[in-house]
Amino acid sequence: MVDRIFPDDREELFRGADFTGTPLSAFSKITAADNAPDIFNGVRGAESGWVPVSAVSPSLLLSQVEVQKKEKSQERLPIFSDPVGKS
């Protein structure tokens, strides 16, 4: 999930984005990290087809990151608000 954060502390959900470029370069742009890790389970395209992937990471605040628009986002906005109150 990607949120755009503005200088006035306003946040905006950025939908339909894929990370591009060299992901390792993003590590030098980490400004802050959360204490609680989150888990991602999904699939990733490869030369051999779609392969399952898993990742564990805290939420990260990056000063700069390269993204590109997905061909067509199939994601939908949540029906209910976040029960924890993060969004």
DSSP file (Angstrom, degrees, kcal/mol; ACC not computed):
  #  RESIDUE AA STRUCTURE BP1 BP2  ACC     N-H-->O    O-->H-N    N-H-->O    O-->H-N    TCO  KAPPA ALPHA  PHI   PSI    X-CA   Y-CA   Z-CA
    1    1 A M              0   0    0      0, 0.0     2,-0.5     0, 0.0    14,-0.1   0.000 360.0 360.0 360.0 139.2    0.0    0.0    0.0
    2    2 A V  E     -A   14   0A   0     12,-0.5    12,-3.1    15,-0.0     2,-0.4  -0.976 360.0-172.7-123.4 127.8    1.3    3.5   -0.9
    3    3 A D  E     -A   13   0A   0     -2,-0.5     2,-0.5    10,-0.2    10,-0.2  -0.958  19.5-137.9-115.4 137.8    0.3    6.7    0.8
    4    4 A R  E     -A   12   0A   0      8,-3.5     8,-2.1    -2,-0.4     2,-0.5  -0.835  20.4-159.7 -89.4 128.5    1.4   10.1   -0.4
    5    5 A I  E     -A   11   0A   0     -2,-0.5     6,-0.2     6,-0.2    -2,-0.0  -0.952   4.3-155.2-115.6 126.9    2.3   12.3    2.6
    6    6 A F    >   -     0   0    0      4,-2.7     3,-2.1    -2,-0.5     4,-0.0  -0.562  31.7-105.3 -98.0 160.8    2.3   16.1    2.1
    7    7 A P  T 3  S+     0   0    0      0, 0.0    -1,-0.1     0, 0.0    -2,-0.0   0.752 120.2  60.5 -57.1 -24.7    4.3   18.7    4.1
    8    8 A D  T 3  S-     0   0    0      2,-0.1     3,-0.1     1,-0.0    -3,-0.0   0.214 121.5-107.6 -88.2  17.0    1.1   19.8    5.9
    9    9 A D  S <  S+     0   0    0     -3,-2.1     2,-0.2     1,-0.3    -1,-0.0   0.517  72.9 144.4  69.8   9.5    0.8   16.1    7.3
   10   10 A R        -     0   0    0     -4,-0.0    -4,-2.7     2,-0.0     2,-0.3  -0.587  36.2-152.3 -75.9 139.4   -2.2   15.4    4.9
   11   11 A E  E     -A    5   0A   0     -2,-0.2     2,-0.4    -6,-0.2    -6,-0.2  -0.886  12.3-173.2-115.6 147.2   -2.2   11.7    3.7
   12   12 A E  E     -A    4   0A   0     -8,-2.1    -8,-3.5    -2,-0.3     2,-0.2  -0.985  27.7-120.2-141.4 127.0   -3.6   10.5    0.4
   13   13 A L  E     -A    3   0A   0     -2,-0.4     2,-0.8   -10,-0.2   -10,-0.2  -0.491  23.2-151.2 -66.0 128.8   -3.9    6.8   -0.7
   14   14 A F  E     -A    2   0A   0    -12,-3.1   -12,-0.5    -2,-0.2     3,-0.3  -0.891  20.3-168.6-106.0 103.8   -2.0    6.3   -3.9
   15   15 A R        +     0   0    0     -2,-0.8    55,-0.1     1,-0.2    58,-0.1  -0.576  55.6  27.2 -96.7 155.5   -3.7    3.5   -5.8
   16   16 A G  S    S+     0   0    0      1,-0.2    54,-3.1    -2,-0.2     2,-0.4   0.852  82.7 138.4  72.4  37.1   -2.6    1.5   -8.9
   17   17 A A  E     -B   69   0B   0     -3,-0.3     2,-0.4    52,-0.2    -1,-0.2  -0.914  34.4-165.7-119.7 142.9    1.1    1.8   -8.4
   18   18 A D  E     -B   68   0B   0     50,-2.8    50,-2.6    -2,-0.4     2,-0.2  -0.949  29.8-113.9-118.0 143.7    4.0   -0.6   -8.9
   19   19 A F  E     +B   67   0B   0     -2,-0.4    48,-0.3    48,-0.2     2,-0.2  -0.573  42.0 178.4 -73.9 140.0    7.5   -0.1   -7.5
   20   20 A T        +     0   0    0     46,-2.3    46,-0.3    -2,-0.2    -1,-0.0  -0.693  35.3  41.7-130.2-176.2   10.1    0.3  -10.3
   21   21 A G  S    S-     0   0    0     -2,-0.2     3,-0.1    44,-0.1    -2,-0.0  -0.288 109.9 -24.8  73.6-161.2   13.7    0.9  -10.7
   22   22 A T    >>  -     0   0    0      1,-0.2     3,-1.5     2,-0.0     4,-0.5  -0.788  54.6-158.2 -90.2 108.0   16.3   -0.7   -8.4
   23   23 A P  G >4 S+     0   0    0      0, 0.0     3,-1.2     0, 0.0     4,-0.5   0.806  88.8  65.5 -57.8 -29.6   14.5   -1.6   -5.1
   24   24 A L  G >4 S+     0   0    0      1,-0.3     3,-1.0     2,-0.2     4,-0.4   0.815  92.0  62.4 -63.7 -28.8   17.9   -1.7   -3.3
   25   25 A S  G X4 S+     0   0    0     -3,-1.5     3,-0.9     1,-0.2    -1,-0.3   0.761  90.7  68.3 -68.0 -22.6   18.3    2.0   -3.9
   26   26 A A  G X< S+     0   0    0     -3,-1.2     3,-1.6    -4,-0.5    -1,-0.2   0.776  85.3  69.9 -66.3 -26.0   15.1    2.6   -1.8
   27   27 A F  G X  S+     0   0    0     -3,-1.0     3,-0.9    -4,-0.5    -1,-0.2   0.819  94.4  54.5 -63.0 -29.7   17.0    1.5    1.4
   28   28 A S  G <  S+     0   0    0     -3,-0.9    -1,-0.3    -4,-0.4    -2,-0.2   0.578 104.4  56.9 -78.6  -7.4   19.1    4.6    1.3
   29   29 A K  G <  S+     0   0    0     -3,-1.6    34,-2.8    -4,-0.2     2,-0.4   0.309  72.7 126.4-104.7   6.6   15.9    6.7    1.2
   30   30 A I  E <   +C   62   0C   0     -3,-0.9    32,-0.2    32,-0.2     3,-0.1  -0.537  26.6 171.4 -71.3 122.4   14.3    5.4    4.5
   31   31 A T  E     -     0   0C   0     30,-3.7     2,-0.3    -2,-0.4    31,-0.2   0.785  65.0  -5.4 -98.0 -37.5   13.5    8.3    6.7
   32   32 A A  E     -C   61   0C   0     29,-1.3    29,-2.8     2,-0.0    -1,-0.4  -0.982  58.1-154.7-154.9 159.1   11.5    6.4    9.4
   33   33 A A  E     -C   60   0C   0     -2,-0.3    27,-0.2    27,-0.2     2,-0.1  -0.990  20.1-121.0-139.5 146.9   10.2    2.9   10.2
   34   34 A D  E     -     0   0C   0     25,-2.4    27,-0.0    -2,-0.3    -2,-0.0  -0.337  18.4-129.5 -77.3 164.8    7.3    1.6   12.4
   35   35 A N  E    S+     0   0C   0     -2,-0.1    -1,-0.1    23,-0.1     0, 0.0   0.688  87.8  75.2 -86.9 -21.2    7.9   -0.8   15.3
   36   36 A A  E    S-     0   0C   0     23,-0.0    23,-0.6    21,-0.0    -2,-0.1  -0.823  75.5-140.3 -99.9 123.0    5.2   -3.3   14.1
   37   37 A P  E     -C   58   0C   0      0, 0.0     2,-0.3     0, 0.0    -2,-0.1  -0.434  12.9-155.3 -76.2 155.2    6.0   -5.6   11.2
   38   38 A D  E     -C   57   0C   0     19,-2.6    19,-2.2    -2,-0.1     2,-0.4  -0.911  10.4-130.8-126.5 156.2    3.3   -6.4    8.6
   39   39 A I  E     -C   56   0C   0     -2,-0.3     2,-0.4    17,-0.2    17,-0.2  -0.904  14.3-166.4-114.6 135.4    3.1   -9.5    6.3
   40   40 A F  E     +C   55   0C   0     15,-3.0    15,-2.4    -2,-0.4     2,-0.4  -0.986   6.6 179.1-118.7 128.0    2.5   -9.5    2.5
   41   41 A N  E     +C   54   0C   0     -2,-0.4     2,-0.2    13,-0.2    13,-0.2  -0.999  31.3 109.1-124.1 126.8    1.6  -12.7    0.7
   42   42 A G  E     -C   53   0C   0     11,-2.6    11,-3.0    -2,-0.4     2,-0.3  -0.843  59.2 -79.5-166.2-158.6    1.0  -12.5   -3.0
   43   43 A V  E     -C   52   0C   0      9,-0.3     2,-0.4    -2,-0.2     7,-0.1  -0.916  27.4-159.3-127.7 154.9    2.3  -13.3   -6.5
   44   44 A R  E     -C   51   0C   0      7,-2.4     7,-2.4    -2,-0.3     2,-0.2  -0.997  23.9-115.4-135.9 137.2    5.0  -11.7   -8.6
   45   45 A G  E     +C   50   0C   0     -2,-0.4     2,-0.3     5,-0.2     5,-0.2  -0.505  40.5 167.3 -73.0 137.8    5.5  -12.0  -12.4
   46   46 A A  E >   -C   49   0C   0      3,-1.5     3,-1.9    -2,-0.2     0, 0.0  -0.879  52.9 -93.6-140.0 171.5    8.7  -13.7  -13.5
   47   47 A E  T 3  S+     0   0    0     -2,-0.3     3,-0.1     1,-0.3    -2,-0.0   0.830 127.5  49.8 -58.1 -31.4   10.0  -15.1  -16.8
   48   48 A S  T 3  S-     0   0    0      1,-0.3     2,-0.3    -3,-0.0    -1,-0.3   0.436 124.8 -96.6 -87.6   0.4    8.7  -18.5  -15.8
   49   49 A G  E <  S-C   46   0C   0     -3,-1.9    -3,-1.5     2,-0.0     2,-0.4  -0.799  71.3 -15.1 118.9-163.3    5.2  -17.1  -14.9
   50   50 A W  E     -C   45   0C   0     -2,-0.3    -5,-0.2    -5,-0.2    -7,-0.0  -0.641  61.3-171.9 -81.9 130.6    3.6  -16.0  -11.7
   51   51 A V  E     -C   44   0C   0     -7,-2.4    -7,-2.4    -2,-0.4     2,-0.1  -0.955  26.5-110.5-123.8 142.8    5.4  -17.2   -8.5
   52   52 A P  E     -C   43   0C   0      0, 0.0     2,-0.3     0, 0.0    -9,-0.3  -0.467  38.6-175.5 -71.2 141.8    4.2  -16.9   -4.9
   53   53 A V  E     -C   42   0C   0    -11,-3.0   -11,-2.6    -2,-0.1     2,-0.3  -0.962  12.8-166.1-135.3 153.4    6.0  -14.4   -2.7
   54   54 A S  E     -C   41   0C   0     -2,-0.3     2,-0.3   -13,-0.2   -13,-0.2  -0.989   8.3-179.7-136.2 146.0    6.0  -13.4    0.9
   55   55 A A  E     -C   40   0C   0    -15,-2.4   -15,-3.0    -2,-0.3     2,-0.4  -0.996  13.5-159.0-145.7 146.2    7.5  -10.4    2.7
   56   56 A V  E     +C   39   0C   0     -2,-0.3   -17,-0.2   -17,-0.2    -2,-0.0  -0.995  31.4 139.3-127.1 126.0    7.7   -9.1    6.2
   57   57 A S  E     -C   38   0C   0    -19,-2.2   -19,-2.6    -2,-0.4     2,-0.1  -0.985  46.7-115.1-159.7 150.1    8.4   -5.5    6.9
   58   58 A P  E     -C   37   0C   0      0, 0.0     2,-0.1     0, 0.0   -23,-0.1  -0.429  55.5 -80.7 -76.3 166.3    7.4   -2.6    9.1
   59   59 A S  E     -     0   0C   0    -23,-0.6   -25,-2.4    -2,-0.1     2,-0.4  -0.485  55.2-153.5 -63.5 139.1    5.7    0.4    7.5
   60   60 A L  E     -C   33   0C   0    -27,-0.2     2,-0.6    -2,-0.1   -27,-0.2  -0.931  15.8-147.4-122.8 143.3    8.4    2.6    6.0
   61   61 A L  E     -C   32   0C   0    -29,-2.8   -30,-3.7    -2,-0.4   -29,-1.3  -0.952  23.2-169.1-105.7 115.9    8.6    6.3    5.3
   62   62 A L  E     -C   30   0C   0     -2,-0.6   -32,-0.2   -32,-0.2     3,-0.1  -0.875  23.7-148.3-108.1 136.9   10.7    7.0    2.2
   63   63 A S  S    S+     0   0    0    -34,-2.8     2,-0.3    -2,-0.4    -1,-0.1   0.771  88.2   5.5 -72.3 -24.6   11.9   10.4    1.2
   64   64 A Q        +     0   0    0    -35,-0.3     2,-0.3   -38,-0.2    -1,-0.3  -0.961  66.3 170.8-158.5 139.1   11.8    9.3   -2.5
   65   65 A V        -     0   0    0     -2,-0.3     2,-0.5    -3,-0.1   -44,-0.1  -0.987  29.1-126.3-151.0 144.9   10.6    6.2   -4.3
   66   66 A E        +     0   0    0    -46,-0.3   -46,-2.3    -2,-0.3     2,-0.3  -0.816  36.6 166.4 -96.5 124.7   10.2    5.4   -8.0
   67   67 A V  E     -B   19   0B   0     -2,-0.5     2,-0.3   -48,-0.3   -48,-0.2  -0.905  19.4-155.6-131.0 160.3    6.7    4.0   -9.0
   68   68 A Q  E     -B   18   0B   0    -50,-2.6   -50,-2.8    -2,-0.3     2,-0.2  -0.968  31.8 -97.7-134.0 154.5    4.8    3.5  -12.2
   69   69 A K  E     -B   17   0B   0     -2,-0.3   -52,-0.2   -52,-0.2   -53,-0.1  -0.479  39.7-120.1 -71.0 134.7    1.1    3.3  -12.9
   70   70 A K        -     0   0    0    -54,-3.1     3,-0.3    -2,-0.2    -1,-0.1  -0.344  23.2-114.4 -67.3 156.5   -0.3   -0.3  -13.1
   71   71 A E  S    S-     0   0    0      1,-0.3     2,-0.3    -2,-0.0    -1,-0.1   0.952  97.4 -15.0 -57.6 -49.6   -1.9   -1.2  -16.4
   72   72 A K  S    S-     0   0    0     -3,-0.0     2,-0.4     0, 0.0    -1,-0.3  -0.847  71.6-135.2-157.2 119.2   -5.2   -1.5  -14.7
   73   73 A S        -     0   0    0     -2,-0.3   -58,-0.0    -3,-0.3    -4,-0.0  -0.603  14.6-173.5 -79.5 130.3   -5.8   -1.7  -10.9
   74   74 A Q        +     0   0    0     -2,-0.4    -1,-0.1     2,-0.1     2,-0.1   0.398  50.4 114.7 -98.4  -0.1   -8.2   -4.3   -9.8
   75   75 A E        -     0   0    0      1,-0.0     2,-0.3     0, 0.0    -2,-0.1  -0.389  51.3-154.6 -73.5 148.6   -8.1   -3.1   -6.2
   76   76 A R        -     0   0    0     -2,-0.1     3,-0.1     1,-0.0    -2,-0.1  -0.894  25.1-100.3-119.8 152.6  -11.1   -1.6   -4.5
   77   77 A L        -     0   0    0     -2,-0.3     3,-0.0     1,-0.1    -1,-0.0  -0.385  51.7 -92.9 -64.9 148.9  -11.4    0.8   -1.7
   78   78 A P        -     0   0    0      0, 0.0    -1,-0.1     0, 0.0     4,-0.1  -0.317  24.4-145.3 -61.8 146.1  -12.2   -0.8    1.7
   79   79 A I  S    S+     0   0    0     -3,-0.1     2,-0.3     2,-0.1    -2,-0.1   0.865  83.9  42.8 -78.8 -38.3  -15.9   -0.9    2.6
   80   80 A F  S    S-     0   0    0      1,-0.1     2,-0.0    -3,-0.0    -1,-0.0  -0.762  91.2-107.4-109.1 153.4  -15.2   -0.4    6.3
   81   81 A S        -     0   0    0     -2,-0.3    -1,-0.1     1,-0.1    -2,-0.1  -0.337  52.2 -79.7 -72.5 161.9  -12.9    2.0    8.0
   82   82 A D    >   -     0   0    0      1,-0.2     3,-0.8     2,-0.1    -1,-0.1  -0.460  35.9-147.8 -63.5 121.0   -9.7    0.6    9.7
   83   83 A P  T 3  S+     0   0    0      0, 0.0    -1,-0.2     0, 0.0    -2,-0.1   0.744  98.5  53.1 -66.1 -21.0  -10.8   -0.8   13.1
   84   84 A V  T 3  S-     0   0    0      0, 0.0    -2,-0.1     0, 0.0    -3,-0.0   0.690 112.3-121.5 -85.0 -20.5   -7.5    0.1   14.6
   85   85 A G  S <  S+     0   0    0     -3,-0.8    -4,-0.0     0, 0.0    -3,-0.0   0.648  73.0 127.3  91.2  17.3   -7.8    3.7   13.4
   86   86 A K              0   0    0      1,-0.2     0, 0.0     0, 0.0     0, 0.0   0.802 360.0 360.0 -75.5 -28.6   -4.7    4.0   11.3
   87   87 A S              0   0    0     -5,-0.1    -1,-0.2     0, 0.0    -6,-0.0   0.445 360.0 360.0-118.7 360.0   -6.5    5.2    8.2
